[in-house]
Amino acid sequence: MMNDVPPEGTEVPQEDTEDALASFERAITGLDQPQHYCLRLYIAGATPHSIAALENLKAICETYLQGQYELEVIDVYQSAQTLQTDHVVAVPTLIKQLPLPLRQIIGDLSNTDQVLLGLNLIPK
């Protein structure tokens, strides 16, 4: 079996050490893999704001998160008990559950830049 550790007293080039460290950090944090987003959208029936929020969110997800998200849509008229669980005070509300940190975005999600910022898809 080969040992990748150089013999004692052998100098290891600094760039090899930095490359190995960066590779190790990416592996630990999962940066080499695309992040999976778990989103929950609270709506109030078929109101215009709820429909707009759902359409806007679907467009954003298909453009920026294609294949990397799961979306749960909850109609508060059908499932009011989950409002308390997620501390929802207004609808429509989008909750980004994963990746952390947890975020809430309230409104019809028509401001794409604000939604992307809330989802951590663009830097602040």
N, C-alpha and C positions, 0 to 999 in steps of 0.2 A: 504494500500500500504506500502511495506517495504522500509525502508530507509537504504542504504548501508553505510551511513556515521556514523562512531562511535560517541557515545555521547561525548560531550565536556569534555576535561580532560583525555580521554582515549588515551593511547599511541598506535600508530600503528607501528607494527614491520617494521624495515627498509627494509627487503627483500620484504614484501608485497608492499610497496611503489615503490621500484625499479621494481618489476614485473609489476605493474600496469602502470608505466611510460613507460617501454619498450613495453608493449602491445599497449599502446596508440600511441607511435611513429611509430610502425609497421603499425598500422591501417591507420594513416595519410599518410604515405609515400607509402602505397600499397605493402610493402615488403612481406606480407602474400600471395599475389597473384603473379603468374608468369607474368613477363613483356611481353608485346606484342611489337614486332618489326615491324616497317614500313620501308621497304627497297626499294630503287629505283636503278636499274642498267642501266646505259647508255652504249649501245653497238653501233658498227658501222657495221651494216649488219651481214653477215655470215663470217666475217674474222676469222682467226684462234685464235687471241687473244680474240675476243668477244665470240666465242664459248667456249673457255677454261674458261673464266671468268664466264660464265653462268653455265657451268657444275661444276666448283669448288664451286661456291656459293650455288648451289642446294645441293651439297653433304654436305657442312658445315651446311646449314640450317636444313637439314633432320637429321643430327647427333646431333646438339647442340640446335636447336630451334624448334624441331618438334611440330607442332600445335600452335606455338607462334609467327608466322610471316606472313606477307603478302609481296609479292614481285611484284613490277611493273618493267617490262623490257621495256625500251624505245630505239627504234632504231633511231639514230640521222638522218638517211637518210629519215625516215618517219615523224619525228616530231622534226625538228631542233629548233623550237621556245622555247622549254622547256630547251634548253641548257643555255640560258641566265637567265632564272628563277632560276636555281640551280647553276649558276656560274661554269659550267663544262668547263674545258679547255683541257681535254684529255679523250680519251675513250680507253678501258672500264673504267668507274668510278662507284663505288658503293657509294650511299649516304644513310646513316642511319638517317632517319628523326625522328623516335621515337624508344626507349625512348631518351630523351635529354641527353647529348648535341648532336647536329648535327655533323656528321662525314663524311668525304669523304675519300675513299680508291681508289687509282688509280692503275690499272694494271690488270693482269689476275687472281688475287686472289689465286695464287698457294701456297703462303706462309700462311698456315693455322693459324699458331700462330699469325702472323701479323694481319690477318683478325679478329681473335678472340679478340685480343687486341683492335682493332679499334671498334669492336662491344661492348666492355666492358664486354666480357664474361669471360675474365681471368684478374687477377690483373696485374698492371704494375710492 
